[in-house]
Amino acid sequence: MTRNNDSNGAPKGLVFNIQKFSLHDGPGIRTIVFLKGCPLACIWCSNPEGQSTAPELIYTSERCIGTEECDRCGVVCLERALTEDDEGKMCIDRSICDGCCDCAVVCPSRALEESGEWVGVDDVVRVVEEDDAFYARSGGGLTVSGGEPLAQGAFVQALLGAARSRGIDTAIETSGLCNWKTMRDVAPLTDRIFFDIKCLDPEKHERVTGVSNRKILQNFQRLRAEFPQVDVVVRTPVIPGVNDSEDDIRAIAEFVNDAGGASAYELLPYHAFGEAKYTKLGKHYPASHLEPPSEQRMKGLREIATLCDASCMGRAAS
């Protein structure tokens, strides 16, 4: 038996957050399950704790009581990766930390926390079902996000299947970068797919995400061809200097139309809300030089996307 399977061989998932009462990422009130692991490394990523395929240590220095009052973490760290800084608080030498997260277990102030826990499908479904009444009233349900949820394809398939069997509306958010078989198996189990298309230029895409967009675009084309009945919403995060020109947005819109259309095309303005998470993970934030696009800029780009929407929805419905 491996770590990511239960005693019966059923898949387990590495989850880093379950967010309740979300009003985004699907209709109604939703519970969003965030899974770890992503093959992309987008420079603007707002969930950097979702990139790694293993649990990670998060450190919030403001919560640290200080070594004079508490040294529990230092005692249990066999690698001696925890030392005292100039303010009498703990600091982490990430170069020798082995990621065991034993220090997080003994930290009384939760300055140290483990991001990522292996959980079973039934465990997640129980949490999701706690808000059944809200789903029924609002038309909400479960959305699986990440990271890249399809990097844990077997778990997502089992989770969506279990939710569907209980009458819960399902959705996934995906970058589209996965094996086609995984997407093919998951598509019939979801009521809608939020599919990110970040950039059509392959060189630019690889420069800002670390990977080619070839597989992503192929998967979108196959998804629309083989599952035309699935509700697909295309999303583009608008990143200044990357894909914020009218030509960029128009090119994506034309690609979507040629592939069979979509239910809608949404533009999401860049924000730096996730920057603090990089510090907590001991990482550099690669998009610190970026500024959010202006309202005027977004308005102009959304006008193009709105024109596309009419065309996209027409194609998708035909």
C-alpha positions in Angstrom: 0.0 0.0 0.0 1.3 3.5 -0.9 0.8 6.7 1.0 -1.8 8.0 -1.5 -4.1 4.9 -1.2 -6.3 3.8 1.7 -6.3 0.3 3.2 -8.8 -0.8 0.6 -6.7 0.5 -2.3 -9.0 3.5 -2.9 -7.1 6.7 -4.0 -6.4 9.4 -1.5 -5.8 13.0 -2.4 -3.2 15.5 -1.2 -5.4 18.5 -0.1 -4.0 21.8 1.1 -7.3 23.7 1.7 -11.0 23.2 1.8 -12.8 26.6 1.4 -16.4 26.8 2.3 -19.1 29.4 1.3 -17.3 30.5 -1.9 -19.4 32.6 -4.4 -16.9 32.1 -7.2 -15.8 29.2 -9.4 -19.3 28.0 -10.2 -22.9 28.8 -9.6 -24.3 29.3 -6.1 -22.6 28.7 -2.8 -19.7 26.3 -3.3 -17.1 24.3 -1.4 -13.7 24.5 -3.1 -11.3 21.6 -2.5 -7.7 22.6 -3.4 -5.3 19.9 -4.4 -1.5 20.0 -4.4 0.6 19.4 -7.4 0.9 21.4 -10.7 3.0 20.9 -13.8 3.1 24.6 -14.4 5.0 27.3 -12.6 3.2 30.5 -13.6 5.1 33.5 -12.4 1.9 35.1 -11.1 0.6 32.0 -9.3 -1.6 33.0 -6.4 -1.5 29.5 -4.8 2.2 28.6 -4.7 1.5 26.0 -2.0 -0.4 24.1 -4.7 2.7 23.7 -6.9 4.6 21.0 -5.0 3.5 17.4 -5.1 4.5 16.9 -1.4 3.4 18.5 1.9 5.3 21.7 2.7 6.3 23.7 5.7 4.7 27.2 6.0 6.1 29.7 8.4 4.2 32.8 9.6 6.9 34.7 11.5 4.4 37.1 13.1 2.8 34.2 15.0 6.1 33.0 16.5 6.2 33.3 20.3 10.0 33.4 20.2 12.8 31.1 21.4 12.9 32.6 24.9 9.3 31.5 25.6 9.2 28.5 23.3 11.7 26.3 21.6 9.6 23.2 20.9 10.2 23.3 17.2 14.0 23.5 17.6 14.0 20.5 19.9 12.2 18.2 17.5 14.1 19.3 14.4 16.7 16.5 13.8 18.2 18.3 10.8 18.9 21.5 12.9 17.2 23.5 10.2 15.6 25.9 12.7 17.7 28.7 14.2 17.1 31.9 16.0 17.0 35.2 14.1 18.0 38.7 15.3 14.5 39.2 16.8 14.6 36.1 18.9 12.2 34.2 16.6 12.7 31.1 14.6 14.0 31.1 11.0 14.3 28.1 8.7 17.2 27.0 6.7 15.3 25.6 3.7 18.4 24.2 2.2 18.7 21.5 4.9 15.0 21.2 6.0 13.8 17.7 4.9 10.1 18.7 5.0 9.1 16.3 7.7 7.0 19.0 9.3 7.4 17.6 12.9 8.0 21.2 14.0 4.5 22.1 12.8 3.0 19.4 15.0 4.5 20.8 18.2 4.1 24.6 17.4 1.5 26.0 19.9 1.0 29.3 18.0 0.6 27.7 14.5 3.5 29.8 13.3 4.7 26.6 11.7 2.0 24.7 9.7 2.0 21.8 7.3 0.5 22.6 3.9 -0.9 19.4 2.5 -2.7 16.4 4.0 -3.5 13.0 2.4 -7.2 12.4 2.8 -9.7 9.9 1.5 -12.7 10.6 -0.8 -15.2 9.9 2.0 -13.4 12.4 4.3 -13.7 15.1 1.8 -17.3 14.3 0.8 -18.4 14.5 4.5 -17.0 18.0 4.7 -18.7 19.0 1.4 -22.1 17.5 2.5 -22.2 19.6 5.6 -23.5 22.5 3.4 -26.1 20.5 1.4 -28.8 22.9 2.4 -26.9 25.9 1.0 -26.3 24.0 -2.3 -30.0 23.2 -2.6 -31.1 26.8 -2.1 -28.4 28.4 -4.2 -27.7 25.9 -6.9 -24.2 25.5 -5.6 -21.9 22.5 -5.0 -18.4 21.2 -5.2 -15.5 22.7 -7.2 -12.1 21.0 -7.3 -9.2 23.3 -7.8 -5.5 23.4 -7.1 -2.7 23.4 -8.1 -3.7 21.3 -11.0 -6.5 18.9 -9.8 -6.0 16.6 -12.8 -2.5 15.9 -11.6 -4.4 13.7 -9.1 -6.7 12.2 -11.7 -7.7 9.0 -9.9 -8.6 10.9 -6.7 -10.6 13.6 -8.6 -12.5 11.0 -10.6 -13.4 9.1 -7.4 -14.4 12.4 -5.6 -16.5 13.7 -8.4 -18.2 10.3 -8.8 -19.0 10.2 -5.1 -20.4 13.8 -5.2 -22.5 13.1 -8.3 -24.0 10.0 -6.6 -25.2 12.2 -3.8 -26.7 14.8 -6.2 -24.1 17.4 -5.6 -23.3 19.8 -8.5 -19.6 19.4 -9.6 -17.0 21.6 -11.2 -13.3 21.6 -11.8 -10.7 24.3 -12.5 -7.9 23.1 -14.8 -4.9 24.4 -16.7 -5.6 21.7 -19.2 -2.2 20.2 -18.9 -2.7 16.5 -18.2 -3.0 13.2 -20.0 -6.0 13.1 -22.3 -7.2 9.9 -20.7 -7.5 11.7 -17.3 -9.5 14.5 -18.8 -11.6 12.0 -20.8 -12.4 10.0 -17.6 -13.2 13.1 -15.5 -15.3 15.1 -18.1 -18.5 13.1 -17.8 -18.5 13.5 -14.0 -18.5 17.2 -13.9 -21.3 19.7 -14.6 -18.8 22.4 -15.8 -15.1 22.8 -16.5 -13.2 26.0 -16.0 -10.4 25.8 -18.5 -7.5 28.2 -18.4 -6.0 29.3 -21.7 -3.3 31.7 -20.8 -1.5 32.4 -24.0 -1.4 31.1 -27.6 2.2 32.1 -28.3 4.1 28.9 -27.4 7.4 30.6 -26.7 5.8 33.2 -24.4 3.7 30.6 -22.7 6.8 28.5 -21.9 8.7 31.5 -20.7 6.1 32.5 -18.1 4.7 29.1 -17.1 7.7 26.8 -17.6 5.9 24.5 -20.0 4.7 24.4 -23.6 1.0 25.1 -24.3 0.8 22.4 -27.1 -0.8 19.7 -24.9 -3.1 22.2 -23.3 -4.5 23.4 -26.6 -4.8 19.9 -27.9 -6.7 18.8 -24.8 -9.1 21.7 -25.3 -9.8 20.8 -28.9 -10.4 17.2 -28.0 -12.6 18.1 -25.1 -14.9 20.2 -27.3 -14.9 17.6 -30.0 -15.6 14.6 -27.8 -17.7 16.2 -25.0 -19.7 19.0 -26.7 -22.4 18.6 -24.0 -20.1 19.6 -21.2 -20.4 23.1 -19.9 -16.9 24.6 -20.5 -16.0 28.1 -19.4 -12.7 29.5 -20.8 -10.7 31.7 -18.5 -7.6 33.9 -19.2 -5.7 35.5 -16.3 -4.7 38.9 -17.8 -1.1 39.5 -17.0 0.6 42.8 -17.9 3.3 42.4 -20.5 2.3 38.8 -21.1 -1.2 38.5 -22.6 -2.8 41.9 -22.0 -3.0 43.1 -25.6 -6.1 43.1 -27.8 -4.3 40.8 -30.2 -3.6 38.3 -27.4 -7.3 38.1 -26.3 -8.6 38.1 -29.8 -6.3 35.2 -30.7 -7.5 33.1 -27.8 -11.1 33.9 -28.7 -10.6 32.8 -32.3 -9.0 29.6 -31.1 -11.9 28.8 -28.8 -14.4 29.5 -31.6 -12.5 27.3 -34.0 -12.4 24.5 -31.5 -16.2 24.5 -31.0 -16.9 27.3 -28.7 -17.5 27.6 -25.0 -20.2 28.5 -22.6 -18.4 31.8 -21.7 -15.1 33.5 -21.9 -13.9 35.2 -18.7 -11.0 37.5 -18.2 -9.5 37.6 -14.7 -7.2 40.6 -13.9 -3.8 39.8 -12.3 -3.5 40.5 -8.6 -0.7 40.1 -6.1 -2.8 38.7 -3.3 -0.7 35.5 -3.1 2.6 37.3 -2.7 2.7 36.8 1.1 2.4 33.0 0.6 5.8 33.0 -1.1 7.5 34.5 1.9 5.8 31.9 4.1 7.2 29.1 1.9 10.6 30.7 1.8 10.3 31.4 -1.9 10.9 34.4 -4.2 7.8 36.0 -5.7 8.7 36.2 -9.5 5.9 38.7 -10.4 6.9 41.4 -7.9 7.5 43.7 -10.8 4.0 43.5 -12.1 1.1 45.9 -11.5 -2.6 44.9 -11.8 -4.1 46.0 -15.1 -6.2 49.2 -14.9 -10.0 49.1 -14.9 -9.9 50.9 -18.3 -7.6 48.3 -19.7 -9.8 45.4 -18.5 -12.9 47.1 -19.8 -11.4 47.3 -23.3 -10.3 43.7 -23.2 -13.6 42.5 -21.8 -15.4 44.2 -24.7 -13.4 41.9 -27.0 -14.2 38.9 -24.8 -17.9 39.9 -24.7 -18.1 39.9 -28.5 -16.4 36.5 -28.4 -18.9 35.3 -25.8 -21.8 35.7 -28.2 -20.0 33.8 -30.9 -18.6 31.2 -28.5 -22.0 30.4 -26.9 -23.7 30.2 -30.2 -21.2 27.7 -31.4 -21.3 25.7 -28.2 -25.1 25.5 -28.3 -25.3 24.4 -31.9 
